Amino acid sequence: MGSVANAAPTPARRRVELRRQLATTPGRLRLAAALLALSAIVFGAVAARAAGERRDAVRSVAATESLLVSAVKLSASLSNTHAIAAFSFLRGRPERAQSRRLYDDEMQQASVGVANLAREIGTPSGSAPAVRRITQTLPVYAGLVENARANNRQGFPVGSAYLRKASKTMRNGMLPAARDLYKIAAQHLTTSYRAGVSSAAMLAVVLAGCTMLMLLAQTQIYLARTTRRILNPGLVVATALLLGLLVWIVVAFTVQQSALAEAHAKGSDPVELLTTTRILASRAQADESIALAARGGGEEEPRLRDVDRGFQAVTRPIKRLLEQARAIAGDASASSNAIEGAYRTYLEAHSRVVEQVRVGDFTKAVQLAVERGTDGSPSTKRAGDALDEALDREVGIAQGRFDDAAARADSALHGLAVGIPALTVLCALLALFGVRQRLEEYR
C-alpha cells in the first residue's frame, strides 16, 4: 500500500519539478536551447524541401517543354507530309524527285517522332491510344498516297479519289491523335509550371525562418535582462546568419519564379501559338491542292465554286493566333510584322486562285497555285512556304527565349541544396554555443 501511495503522485511531482526548473535562469536557458534546436531542424527541413521542389519543378518544366516541342513537331511533320503529297499530285506527272524526297523525309520524321514521343511521355500518361492510332493509321495513309500516285502516273482520274481518302485519313485519324499527344504534354507542362511558381513553399520557409528569428531575438533579450550583457556573440552571429540565409532563399525563389513565368509567357506560349499556325497553314495549303486536283472542295465539297470553303475554315483561326503572338512579342516586333505580311501575301495568292476558279479558268487557277503569276505575284505554294519559313524562324526565337529563361530559373537555385543545410546547422551550433556560455556561469 505504501509503495502504491508513493508512486501515485510521481507525475504531479514531475510537473512541479519542471515548473521549479523553469522558474530558474538555467532552466529557462535550457528550454531556449531546446526550442532553438527544434526550430533549426524544422526550418532546415522546410527550406531544403522547398528548394528541392522548386529545383525539380524547373527541371521538369525544361524536360516537359521538350515533349511539347516534340508533339508540335509531330503534328507539323504530319501536316507537311500531307501538303507535299497534295502539291506533288497537283503539279502533275512526272513527280519531281525533290518533292518525293521531301515527302519521304517528313514521313520518316513523323514515324520517328511518334515513337520518341511515346517513349518520353510514357504509357501511364494515357498516350498509348493516341500513339496506337497514329502507328496504325500512318501505313494506311502512305498506302493511299501511293495508290494515288500510281493512278496519277497512268493518267487515271481515280487517283484524286485516293488522295481525298488519304486526306480524310489524315484529318480524322492522325492529326487528332497528334493533338491528343500535344494535350498530354501541355498538361504535364502546366503542372510543372504550377509547382515551380507556387507561393505555398515560400510562405512556409518564411514562417519557419521568422519563428526561429523570433526565438533568437527573445533569447537575446532575456539574456540581456538577466545577465546585464547587451550582446551575446554566438546568438548575434546566428541571427545575422539566419537572416542572410532567409534573404538568400527569398531572393532566389523570387528570381526563379519570375524567370519561370517569363519562360512560360514568352517561350512556350508563343511556341504553341506559332506552331499551331504553321499546322493550320500547311493543312490549308494541302486542302487547296487537293481541291484543285479533284476539281472540287478541299474539305470534300463537291462543287467547283466551293473550292475556297475548306481553305477559309482552316485559316479562320490564324488571324486570332497571330494577334495573340503579337501581344506577347509586342506591337513593334519586326518578326510579327514579317509573319503577318507573309500571311497576307498567302491569302492574296489564294484569292487569285479562287477568282480564276470562279470565272471558270481552271487551268489558270492551277498555274497560279503552282507558278508565279504574269505580274510576278507568288504562287500559293511559294507564298505558303514563305509563311512557313517566317513562322519557323519565330518558333526558333521563342524557343531560345524559353531556354534562356529556364536556365536563369535553374541558376537562381544553385547553391541552395548545400547552403541551406550547412548554414542552418552552423546557425544552430552558434546559437547553442551562445546559450551554453551563459549556462557555464551557473555551475
Rosetta blueprint (number, residue, H / E / L):
1 M L
2 G H
3 S H
4 V H
5 A H
6 N H
7 A H
8 A L
9 P L
10 T H
11 P H
12 A H
13 R H
14 R H
15 R H
16 V H
17 E H
18 L H
19 R H
20 R H
21 Q H
22 L H
23 A L
24 T L
25 T H
26 P H
27 G H
28 R H
29 L H
30 R H
31 L H
32 A H
33 A H
34 A H
35 L H
36 L H
37 A H
38 L H
39 S H
40 A H
41 I H
42 V H
43 F H
44 G H
45 A H
46 V H
47 A H
48 A H
49 R H
50 A H
51 A H
52 G H
53 E H
54 R H
55 R H
56 D H
57 A H
58 V H
59 R H
60 S H
61 V H
62 A H
63 A H
64 T H
65 E H
66 S H
67 L H
68 L H
69 V H
70 S H
71 A H
72 V H
73 K H
74 L H
75 S H
76 A H
77 S H
78 L H
79 S H
80 N H
81 T H
82 H H
83 A H
84 I H
85 A H
86 A H
87 F H
88 S H
89 F H
90 L H
91 R H
92 G L
93 R L
94 P L
95 E L
96 R L
97 A H
98 Q H
99 S H
100 R H
101 R H
102 L H
103 Y H
104 D H
105 D H
106 E H
107 M H
108 Q H
109 Q H
110 A H
111 S H
112 V H
113 G H
114 V H
115 A H
116 N H
117 L H
118 A H
119 R H
120 E H
121 I H
122 G L
123 T H
124 P H
125 S H
126 G L
127 S L
128 A H
129 P H
130 A H
131 V H
132 R H
133 R H
134 I H
135 T H
136 Q H
137 T H
138 L H
139 P H
140 V H
141 Y H
142 A H
143 G H
144 L H
145 V H
146 E H
147 N H
148 A H
149 R H
150 A H
151 N H
152 N H
153 R H
154 Q L
155 G L
156 F L
157 P L
158 V H
159 G H
160 S H
161 A H
162 Y H
163 L H
164 R H
165 K H
166 A H
167 S H
168 K H
169 T H
170 M H
171 R H
172 N H
173 G H
174 M H
175 L H
176 P H
177 A H
178 A H
179 R H
180 D H
181 L H
182 Y H
183 K H
184 I H
185 A H
186 A H
187 Q H
188 H H
189 L H
190 T H
191 T H
192 S H
193 Y H
194 R H
195 A H
196 G H
197 V H
198 S L
199 S L
200 A H
201 A H
202 M H
203 L H
204 A H
205 V H
206 V H
207 L H
208 A H
209 G H
210 C H
211 T H
212 M H
213 L H
214 M H
215 L H
216 L H
217 A H
218 Q H
219 T H
220 Q H
221 I H
222 Y H
223 L H
224 A H
225 R H
226 T H
227 T H
228 R L
229 R L
230 I L
231 L L
232 N L
233 P H
234 G H
235 L H
236 V H
237 V H
238 A H
239 T H
240 A H
241 L H
242 L H
243 L H
244 G H
245 L H
246 L H
247 V H
248 W H
249 I H
250 V H
251 V H
252 A H
253 F H
254 T H
255 V H
256 Q H
257 Q H
258 S H
259 A H
260 L H
261 A H
262 E H
263 A H
264 H H
265 A H
266 K H
267 G H
268 S H
269 D H
270 P H
271 V H
272 E H
273 L H
274 L H
275 T H
276 T H
277 T H
278 R H
279 I H
280 L H
281 A H
282 S H
283 R H
284 A H
285 Q H
286 A H
287 D H
288 E H
289 S H
290 I H
291 A H
292 L H
293 A H
294 A H
295 R L
296 G L
297 G L
298 G L
299 E L
300 E L
301 E L
302 P L
303 R L
304 L H
305 R H
306 D H
307 V H
308 D H
309 R H
310 G H
311 F H
312 Q H
313 A H
314 V H
315 T H
316 R H
317 P H
318 I H
319 K H
320 R H
321 L H
322 L H
323 E H
324 Q H
325 A H
326 R H
327 A H
328 I H
329 A H
330 G L
331 D L
332 A L
333 S L
334 A H
335 S H
336 S H
337 N H
338 A H
339 I H
340 E H
341 G H
342 A H
343 Y H
344 R H
345 T H
346 Y H
347 L H
348 E H
349 A H
350 H H
351 S H
352 R H
353 V H
354 V H
355 E H
356 Q H
357 V H
358 R H
359 V L
360 G L
361 D L
362 F H
363 T H
364 K H
365 A H
366 V H
367 Q H
368 L H
369 A H
370 V H
371 E L
372 R L
373 G L
374 T L
375 D L
376 G L
377 S L
378 P L
379 S L
380 T H
381 K H
382 R H
383 A H
384 G H
385 D H
386 A H
387 L H
388 D H
389 E H
390 A H
391 L H
392 D H
393 R H
394 E H
395 V H
396 G H
397 I H
398 A H
399 Q H
400 G H
401 R H
402 F H
403 D H
404 D H
405 A H
406 A H
407 A H
408 R H
409 A H
410 D H
411 S H
412 A H
413 L L
414 H L
415 G L
416 L H
417 A H
418 V H
419 G H
420 I H
421 P H
422 A H
423 L H
424 T H
425 V H
426 L H
427 C H
428 A H
429 L H
430 L H
431 A H
432 L H
433 F H
434 G H
435 V H
436 R H
437 Q H
438 R H
439 L H
440 E H
441 E L
442 Y L
443 R L
